[in-house]
Amino acid sequence: MSIREAKARFAEAAAAAARGERVVVTKHGRPFVELISAQNASGMDFEKAAIVRCDLGLDGVAVSVPENFDDAAFSRMVLGLDA
């Protein structure tokens, strides 16, 4: 929608964005800004992730990470760059 249309129908555009729809405002026919729901920007939904893990049967799976996981040398070793 154009800036003019967005100004005239802002409440409707904001409601659409809150529902998860993509609302792109254009200026001179080119994308200018995008309205998004603030709820989506809050980060990871840990409750939903727990439900998905349970649904997939992964709720009892433990993940271990080596102590040097964040070391650049570890990354190079995993990628095979030290050979």
MDAnalysis code that builds the backbone (N, CA, C; Angstrom):
import MDAnalysis as mda
import numpy as np

u = mda.Universe.empty(249, n_residues=83, atom_resindex=np.repeat(np.arange(83), 3), trajectory=True)
u.add_TopologyAttr("name", ["N", "CA", "C"] * 83)
u.add_TopologyAttr("resid", np.arange(1, 84))
u.add_TopologyAttr("resname", ["MET", "SER", "ILE", "ARG", "GLU", "ALA", "LYS", "ALA", "ARG", "PHE", "ALA", "GLU", "ALA", "ALA", "ALA", "ALA", "ALA", "ALA", "ARG", "GLY", "GLU", "ARG", "VAL", "VAL", "VAL", "THR", "LYS", "HIS", "GLY", "ARG", "PRO", "PHE", "VAL", "GLU", "LEU", "ILE", "SER", "ALA", "GLN", "ASN", "ALA", "SER", "GLY", "MET", "ASP", "PHE", "GLU", "LYS", "ALA", "ALA", "ILE", "VAL", "ARG", "CYS", "ASP", "LEU", "GLY", "LEU", "ASP", "GLY", "VAL", "ALA", "VAL", "SER", "VAL", "PRO", "GLU", "ASN", "PHE", "ASP", "ASP", "ALA", "ALA", "PHE", "SER", "ARG", "MET", "VAL", "LEU", "GLY", "LEU", "ASP", "ALA"])
u.atoms.positions = np.array([
    [0.844, -1.171, 0.000],
    [0.000, 0.000, 0.000],
    [0.887, 1.230, 0.000],
    [0.395, 2.275, -0.594],
    [1.161, 3.515, -0.669],
    [1.140, 4.228, 0.685],
    [2.027, 5.190, 0.846],
    [2.056, 5.969, 2.091],
    [0.716, 6.665, 2.301],
    [0.171, 7.204, 1.253],
    [-1.122, 7.899, 1.356],
    [-2.204, 6.942, 1.839],
    [-2.243, 5.750, 1.248],
    [-3.238, 4.756, 1.650],
    [-2.993, 4.289, 3.085],
    [-1.718, 4.139, 3.459],
    [-1.379, 3.717, 4.817],
    [-1.830, 4.755, 5.840],
    [-1.680, 6.034, 5.506],
    [-2.143, 7.089, 6.417],
    [-3.649, 7.040, 6.579],
    [-4.352, 6.834, 5.487],
    [-5.809, 6.826, 5.525],
    [-6.367, 5.575, 6.211],
    [-5.645, 4.443, 6.098],
    [-6.144, 3.177, 6.632],
    [-5.173, 2.570, 7.637],
    [-4.559, 3.428, 8.473],
    [-3.517, 2.945, 9.376],
    [-4.025, 1.899, 10.351],
    [-5.190, 2.125, 10.958],
    [-5.720, 1.169, 11.933],
    [-5.932, -0.202, 11.286],
    [-6.426, -0.216, 10.059],
    [-6.642, -1.471, 9.348],
    [-5.314, -2.154, 9.026],
    [-4.327, -1.379, 8.596],
    [-3.005, -1.943, 8.282],
    [-2.336, -2.481, 9.540],
    [-2.455, -1.757, 10.648],
    [-1.858, -2.198, 11.914],
    [-2.525, -3.481, 12.390],
    [-3.831, -3.582, 12.244],
    [-4.545, -4.793, 12.651],
    [-4.102, -5.979, 11.806],
    [-3.901, -5.769, 10.525],
    [-3.438, -6.838, 9.638],
    [-2.043, -7.303, 10.057],
    [-1.171, -6.365, 10.367],
    [0.184, -6.714, 10.808],
    [0.130, -7.487, 12.125],
    [-0.753, -7.080, 13.029],
    [-0.883, -7.767, 14.315],
    [-1.360, -9.204, 14.128],
    [-2.124, -9.461, 13.072],
    [-2.585, -10.820, 12.770],
    [-1.491, -11.657, 12.110],
    [-0.362, -11.045, 11.826],
    [0.744, -11.764, 11.211],
    [0.860, -11.564, 9.720],
    [-0.007, -10.736, 9.145],
    [0.073, -10.475, 7.712],
    [1.240, -9.539, 7.416],
    [1.805, -9.666, 6.243],
    [2.896, -8.783, 5.825],
    [2.297, -7.526, 5.215],
    [2.611, -6.388, 5.806],
    [2.095, -5.110, 5.324],
    [3.278, -4.260, 4.888],
    [3.397, -4.041, 3.582],
    [4.498, -3.248, 3.033],
    [3.937, -1.917, 2.557],
    [4.560, -0.848, 3.038],
    [4.177, 0.497, 2.612],
    [5.183, 0.938, 1.562],
    [4.670, 1.436, 0.454],
    [5.544, 1.833, -0.646],
    [5.625, 3.355, -0.762],
    [6.727, 3.785, -1.326],
    [6.935, 5.208, -1.627],
    [7.389, 5.267, -3.072],
    [6.621, 5.951, -3.899],
    [6.897, 6.034, -5.332],
    [6.971, 4.645, -5.965],
    [6.116, 3.730, -5.485],
    [6.036, 2.403, -6.052],
    [7.088, 1.416, -5.581],
    [7.971, 1.842, -4.672],
    [9.011, 0.958, -4.155],
    [8.786, 0.699, -2.673],
    [9.105, -0.502, -2.193],
    [8.947, -0.783, -0.761],
    [9.721, 0.234, 0.073],
    [9.054, 0.759, 1.088],
    [9.642, 1.813, 1.918],
    [9.781, 1.340, 3.358],
    [8.700, 0.865, 3.941],
    [8.717, 0.310, 5.296],
    [7.787, -0.886, 5.335],
    [7.975, -1.720, 6.355],
    [7.112, -2.874, 6.544],
    [6.581, -2.845, 7.964],
    [5.288, -3.032, 8.109],
    [4.672, -3.116, 9.435],
    [4.679, -4.570, 9.872],
    [5.144, -4.812, 11.102],
    [5.141, -6.165, 11.641],
    [4.585, -6.121, 13.048],
    [4.126, -7.251, 13.510],
    [3.595, -7.352, 14.859],
    [4.731, -7.276, 15.870],
    [4.537, -6.510, 16.927],
    [5.547, -6.420, 17.984],
    [5.649, -7.742, 18.728],
    [4.611, -8.539, 18.723],
    [4.636, -9.825, 19.404],
    [5.627, -10.767, 18.745],
    [5.787, -10.686, 17.442],
    [6.732, -11.543, 16.737],
    [8.175, -11.150, 17.010],
    [8.412, -9.913, 17.383],
    [9.766, -9.431, 17.593],
    [10.272, -9.685, 19.005],
    [9.479, -10.339, 19.840],
    [9.848, -10.506, 21.241],
    [10.872, -11.611, 21.460],
    [11.199, -12.364, 20.448],
    [12.186, -13.416, 20.613],
    [11.566, -14.788, 20.523],
    [12.235, -15.758, 21.088],
    [11.793, -17.145, 20.987],
    [10.642, -17.420, 21.942],
    [9.658, -18.185, 21.475],
    [8.542, -18.615, 22.296],
    [8.905, -19.972, 22.895],
    [9.425, -19.964, 24.125],
    [9.918, -21.186, 24.740],
    [8.800, -22.173, 25.043],
    [7.614, -21.678, 25.355],
    [6.488, -22.574, 25.612],
    [6.114, -23.334, 24.340],
    [6.054, -22.640, 23.222],
    [5.737, -23.289, 21.948],
    [6.835, -24.275, 21.566],
    [8.086, -23.915, 21.807],
    [9.199, -24.810, 21.504],
    [9.109, -26.085, 22.339],
    [8.710, -25.965, 23.598],
    [8.564, -27.142, 24.455],
    [7.460, -28.056, 23.940],
    [6.380, -27.473, 23.464],
    [5.280, -28.268, 22.910],
    [5.733, -29.001, 21.654],
    [6.457, -28.312, 20.788],
    [6.955, -28.941, 19.550],
    [7.926, -30.067, 19.881],
    [8.845, -29.820, 20.829],
    [9.786, -30.876, 21.232],
    [9.041, -32.109, 21.723],
    [8.010, -31.886, 22.535],
    [7.208, -32.994, 23.065],
    [6.486, -33.721, 21.934],
    [5.879, -32.962, 21.017],
    [5.159, -33.561, 19.889],
    [6.077, -34.415, 19.017],
    [7.330, -33.995, 18.879],
    [8.290, -34.720, 18.052],
    [8.995, -35.844, 18.807],
    [8.702, -35.959, 20.093],
    [9.344, -36.987, 20.897],
    [10.761, -36.638, 21.289],
    [11.086, -35.373, 21.312],
    [12.453, -34.932, 21.622],
    [12.588, -34.362, 23.032],
    [11.544, -34.468, 23.850],
    [11.578, -33.831, 25.159],
    [12.585, -34.474, 26.108],
    [13.012, -35.714, 25.870],
    [13.989, -36.367, 26.729],
    [15.387, -36.368, 26.150],
    [15.596, -35.713, 25.022],
    [16.898, -35.711, 24.362],
    [17.786, -34.638, 24.983],
    [18.982, -35.029, 25.380],
    [19.940, -34.085, 25.943],
    [20.982, -33.733, 24.885],
    [21.364, -32.491, 24.853],
    [22.365, -32.024, 23.897],
    [23.591, -31.594, 24.685],
    [24.742, -32.093, 24.282],
    [25.982, -31.672, 24.943],
    [26.829, -30.890, 23.944],
    [27.452, -29.856, 24.439],
    [28.273, -28.985, 23.608],
    [29.688, -29.008, 24.175],
    [30.700, -29.238, 23.342],
    [32.079, -29.240, 23.840],
    [32.452, -27.893, 24.462],
    [33.384, -27.923, 25.403],
    [33.803, -26.688, 26.081],
    [34.361, -25.663, 25.100],
    [35.045, -26.114, 24.067],
    [35.674, -25.199, 23.118],
    [34.763, -24.867, 21.929],
    [33.461, -25.047, 22.091],
    [32.503, -24.832, 21.012],
    [32.604, -23.424, 20.416],
    [32.812, -22.410, 21.257],
    [32.846, -21.030, 20.762],
    [34.255, -20.573, 20.366],
    [35.183, -21.495, 20.300],
    [36.557, -21.185, 19.914],
    [36.683, -21.271, 18.390],
    [37.358, -20.326, 17.786],
    [37.532, -20.316, 16.332],
    [38.253, -21.572, 15.847],
    [39.164, -22.108, 16.647],
    [39.894, -23.315, 16.251],
    [38.940, -24.500, 16.138],
    [37.951, -24.568, 17.008],
    [36.954, -25.636, 16.949],
    [36.170, -25.542, 15.638],
    [35.767, -24.343, 15.276],
    [35.021, -24.142, 14.024],
    [35.867, -24.569, 12.827],
    [37.137, -24.195, 12.833],
    [38.005, -24.580, 11.724],
    [38.170, -26.104, 11.645],
    [38.243, -26.763, 12.818],
    [38.382, -28.212, 12.852],
    [37.107, -28.878, 12.298],
    [35.950, -28.402, 12.730],
    [34.679, -28.976, 12.267],
    [34.521, -28.811, 10.763],
    [34.947, -27.664, 10.244],
    [34.820, -27.393, 8.818],
    [35.934, -28.045, 7.998],
    [36.910, -28.654, 8.666],
    [37.988, -29.312, 7.974],
    [39.005, -28.368, 7.367],
    [39.146, -27.199, 7.956],
    [40.055, -26.183, 7.411],
    [41.473, -26.302, 7.948],
    [41.691, -27.172, 8.947],
    [43.037, -27.315, 9.514],
    [43.809, -28.439, 8.861],
    [43.266, -29.059, 7.868],
    [43.929, -30.214, 7.232],
    [45.050, -29.777, 6.311],
])
